[in-house]
Amino acid sequence: MQDETKHYTRVGYKELLAMLLTAAVIGFVMSFRDWGQDTIDVTQGVTTLIVASVTAFTLILLRTAAQKWIALKMGYLTTYTFHKYALPASFFLAFFLNGLLPYVSPGNLHIQASKRLRLGTFRYGLNYEDLALISLAAPAVCVLLMILVKPIYLATNNILIHEVVQTTAAVAVFGLLPINGQEGFNLIYFRRWLWVITFMFVGVYFLLILATSVFSYVIAVIVAIAAMWVYQAYLNSGD
């Protein structure tokens, strides 16, 4: 059973290439204004590009791994791909908006029901409630990661750590836009109110995280723990 789990949750070669491409574009978008306006600042631009790209790749890898694991638990198989429309759109919007709105696309996760894995379950075909629960794993990973990263920034006030926070916020928030293939689309397709609550929670959470006070971080952690508890309880209710 463990070998089967590893097989179905393993990230393939093509998936890794798609992640690298997506991460590179996200890094470019997030670093767009750091290259300088009147004069080019190569050092700052390259540094931000590398930090944002590595952060984006790590996020996408962790998000995909979490979604694959939850999907397998429910009897689904998943494949990660870059978004063939949203990804180039984010690249061109960076130029059009001069980087003022760092729109990024974290990619697609194709979810397919496995008749063998779902054999014996009620309505063993594609279930939209399951899709929503799988999709929620993506922002959940971003939320949990910031609980670990933010204290480092509060202790060091390091600008590179702040870039990690900003990149994570962009991936989490823009990933929830109801664009076909992204987690936001699955949420709004299942229940509009669920999408609204999730979007508002993630937005407020990252506003608290982006604030520089310890108090706002503590509030964010309390809210995140409560949300994670509800999410975990919902997942376990389907066992």
Residue pairs with C-beta under 8 A, 6 or more apart in sequence:
5 72
8 68
8 72
8 77
9 65
9 68
9 69
9 72
11 19
11 61
11 64
11 65
11 68
11 80
12 79
15 64
15 79
15 80
15 81
18 80
18 81
18 82
18 107
19 57
19 60
19 61
19 64
19 80
19 82
19 107
20 57
21 82
21 87
22 56
22 60
22 82
22 83
22 87
22 105
22 106
22 107
23 53
23 54
23 56
23 57
23 60
24 53
25 87
25 90
25 91
25 104
25 105
26 52
26 53
26 56
26 90
26 104
26 105
26 106
26 167
26 170
26 171
27 48
27 49
27 50
27 51
27 52
27 53
27 54
27 56
27 167
28 49
28 53
28 91
28 94
29 90
29 91
29 93
29 94
29 99
29 102
29 103
29 104
29 170
30 48
30 49
30 52
30 56
30 102
30 104
30 163
30 166
30 167
30 170
31 45
31 48
31 49
31 52
32 94
32 98
32 99
32 102
33 98
33 99
33 100
34 41
34 44
34 45
34 47
34 48
34 49
35 41
35 42
35 44
35 45
36 44
36 45
47 160
48 163
51 160
51 163
51 164
51 167
52 163
52 167
55 163
55 164
55 167
55 168
56 104
56 106
56 167
56 171
59 106
59 141
59 142
59 145
59 167
59 168
59 171
60 80
60 106
60 107
60 171
62 141
62 145
63 106
63 137
63 138
63 141
63 142
64 78
64 80
64 109
66 137
66 138
66 140
66 141
67 78
67 109
67 134
67 135
67 137
67 138
68 78
70 133
70 134
70 137
70 235
71 77
71 78
71 111
71 130
71 134
72 78
72 117
74 118
74 127
74 130
74 133
74 134
74 238
75 113
75 114
75 117
75 118
75 121
75 124
76 111
76 112
76 113
76 114
76 117
76 118
76 126
76 130
76 134
77 111
77 112
77 113
77 114
77 117
78 109
78 110
78 111
78 112
78 134
79 109
79 110
79 112
80 107
80 108
80 109
80 110
81 107
81 108
81 110
82 105
82 107
82 108
83 105
83 107
83 108
83 179
83 181
83 182
86 105
86 179
86 181
86 182
87 105
87 107
89 103
89 105
90 103
90 104
90 105
93 101
93 103
94 102
94 103
97 103
102 166
102 170
103 170
103 174
104 170
104 171
104 174
105 174
105 175
105 179
105 182
106 138
106 171
106 174
106 175
106 182
107 181
107 182
108 181
108 182
109 134
109 135
109 138
109 181
109 183
110 181
111 126
111 131
111 134
112 126
113 124
113 125
113 126
113 127
115 124
118 124
118 125
128 186
128 189
128 190
129 190
130 238
131 186
131 189
131 190
132 186
132 187
132 189
132 190
132 191
132 194
133 234
133 235
133 238
134 186
135 183
135 184
135 186
135 187
136 183
136 187
136 198
136 231
138 172
138 175
138 183
139 172
139 175
139 176
139 183
139 198
139 202
140 228
140 231
142 168
142 169
142 171
142 172
142 202
143 172
143 202
143 205
143 224
143 227
143 228
144 224
144 228
145 168
146 165
146 168
146 169
146 205
146 206
146 209
146 220
147 220
147 221
147 224
149 161
149 164
149 165
149 168
150 165
150 209
150 217
150 220
151 217
152 158
152 161
153 161
153 162
153 164
153 165
154 212
154 214
154 217
165 209
165 210
166 210
168 206
169 206
169 209
169 210
172 202
172 206
173 199
173 202
173 203
173 206
175 182
175 183
175 184
176 182
176 183
176 184
176 187
176 195
176 198
176 199
176 202
177 184
178 184
178 185
178 187
178 188
178 189
178 195
179 185
184 195
184 199
187 194
187 195
187 198
188 194
188 195
201 223
201 227
204 223
205 220
205 223
205 224
208 216
208 217
208 219
208 220
208 223
209 216
209 217
209 220
211 217
